[in-house]
Amino acid sequence: MVGPKLQDDLFDHLLRFRCYPIGITGDIAKMYHQVALNAEDKNFHRILWRDIPDRPIDTYRMTRVTYGVASSCYHSVRSLKKAGKHSCVEETISRDFYVDDWLTGADDIPSAKKLLSDVRCQLATKQFPLRKIVSSSAEVMESLPSELRENEHEFSAKEHSVKALGIKWLPTDDVFVFKVAHDLKENMTKRSLLSDISKIFDPLGWLTPITLPLKLIMQSSWSRGINWDDKLPDDMMETFLRWRTKVHNVENFDIPRHVVEDSFELHLFCDASETAYASCIYVRKTKTKLTNPFVAKSRVAPLKPLMIPKFELCAAVLGCKLLDHTRKALQKIGRNPKEVFGWTDATIGLCWINETPNIWKTFVHNRVHEVQEVLKPVNWRHVRSKENPADAATRGLDAITLNNSSLWWHGPSWLSELRIPDQPKLTKVGSEKCSYQ
């Protein structure tokens, strides 16, 4: 048995990592092997071995938690949490570790130095040595012994990068970047297409407009009944080749890590098209008025046809689930948005959301109820389609166009300038139709 879940999702850790002015990462050396097995459990961790076929078989027993055993992760994480009990750093040890990777931060340099010192000392007493430490602050790095730093000789280099839970992070510039490794094959199949999709690791959805075209090709391959190792049809191959020739431009993207201040707002944008629906959340700093994409998610539309307004409502549901998850993740480090707004260009969808759910039919009723549980109708606003950044996530963009898209990377211009457009009057046209006047 794998044991119960003890840690937050990778998604939560990356969100919180973007909230600290000074970012810090680290790694526990050989975490699994630092945890000993109970004497009676060693008999269940046996290895049979011999070097020569005609030699008698030797029996070995593992004395430490071993990678590959179903319960190993649970035992190691449980031991790590216990190592922090009743200490001044119990909260960060329990909250900020994702297995053996530590992602955290501090508000200033003295706090960062103290945090590192306290965590290292506490873990060292329990035989969990912390190493490969990286910080976005050069002063914090210089305060560490050289053997604890990650690639010390490269840290000052502008292009020096480390992996932060699978995402490439440049600590000197304090930005996230992407690296692509898509090899062009002569005979593309559905299997190789899925492989290319999985090569783009984007857990927070910053590249959603770029990955959507591949998702649509994959959906089309299923609807046409193409087998895993069948060559893709010419029309699919042509679409993929156009995508492939430009995808390397994602290496030019610099996504700032620190985007959340003590006072900030969250703005949720939702949109839908005939092929997909999506939502994206932007964080807006109250003091500086700077706006950055925080997290995004898209879904390909089901093959069963629906009216566009219903897809728009599905996008609102997707966005509210994303918003609820985001707020709960930030609450654990005391970051609560000053205000939260929802934006959509769907007038009918807004009409549904602004009414009591029980007056609508089942499909609309259930989804309106889900939306209102997370974000009240008074917090929803109308946005014009050409000013809705979620539109890019439902139609798809190539890497060059996305790199130059101010709407995607900063949101509509009035958001950073606090020129919230006046909301037109909503009038009911029929039992399930609305319009703006």
C-alpha positions, 0 to 999 in steps of 0.5 A: 500500500502506498500510504495516505497523501501527506504533502500538497500538490506540486501545483501548490508549491510552485504557486507559493514559490512565486510569492516570496521576494527572495526565492530559496530551493534545496534538496535533502541528500539521499532522503530515502536512505536516511530512514531506517526500516523497523527490524521486523520489516527488513524480512519483507525487503529481501534481494536474491543475488548471485554473480555466477549462474552456478553459484548458490544464491545469496539473500540480502536484506535492505535496512533502509527505505528503498526507492521502488517500494510502494510505501517508501515515499510515504515513510520518508515524508512522514519521517521528514515531517516528524523531524520538524516537530516542536521546532521553530521551523516546523511549519516550513518543513511540513509545508514547503517540502515536495518529497526531498525538494524544498521550495520556499522563500523569505521577505528579506535577506536577514530572514532568508539567512535565519531560515536557512540556518534554522532549517539546516540545523534542525534537519541535521539533528535528524540525519536529513542533510540539506544541500544543493541550496540556491537563492535568488539573492547573491548575498544569501548564497555567499553566506553559505559554505561552498559545499552546500551550494548548487554549482557554486562556480556557475552561480554568477553566470547569467545563464546558470539555471536550476530545476525548481520542481521540473521547471527551469529557473534562472536564479540570477535573473529570478525568472522561469524559462523553458527548454524544448527538445522536440525531434522531427520524425519522418513518420509521426504517429499518435504515440510520438504525438503524445510524447511531444505533448508530454515533453512540454512540462507546464504545470501552471499553464503559462504555455496553454495557447501553445499546447492547445493545437497538439491537444486538438490533433490528439482529440481528432486522432481519437475521433478518427479511430487512428491507432497508436502506431499509425502514421498521422494523416497529411492534414494533421501532419501539416498542422503539427509541422507548422507548430513544430517549426515555431515551438523553439521560440518558447526558449525566448520567454522570461517569466518572472518568479516573484509576482505576489506582494502583500497586497494584491488582486486576482482576476479570473478570465474565462472564454470558450470556442467551438473547439476548447474552453479555458480560464486564466488567473492574473495577479495584479499588485495593488501598489505597483499596478503590475499584472502578470499571468499566475495560472491557466488551464484549458480543456478541449471541447467534448465531441458531443456538440453544445451551444457556445453559451454552455461552453462559456459556462463550463469555462467559468466552472473550470476557472472557479475550481482553479481559483478556489485551489489557488486561494487555498494554496496561498492561504497556507502562507498567509497570502490572501487577495485583497479583491477577486474578480471574474471576467467573461465575454459571455452575456448569456453566461453572465445572466445565468450566473447573476440569477438563482440557480434553481430557475434554470434547467439541470445543466445550467443549474448545476454549473451556476451553483458551482460558480456561485459557491466560489465567486459571488455574482457581484464579483463577475464583470463583462469584458470585450472579446478582444480584451479577454486573454483567455481567448488565446487559450481557446483558439491557440497561438504559435510561439512567436505570436504568443511571445509578442502578445501583451494581452497574454503576458500582462492582461488588458491594458485597463487592468494595469492602469485600473481603468475598469470599464463601465458595466453595461446594463444587463437585461433579460431577453427570454427564459435563458437569454440575456443581452447587454444594452 
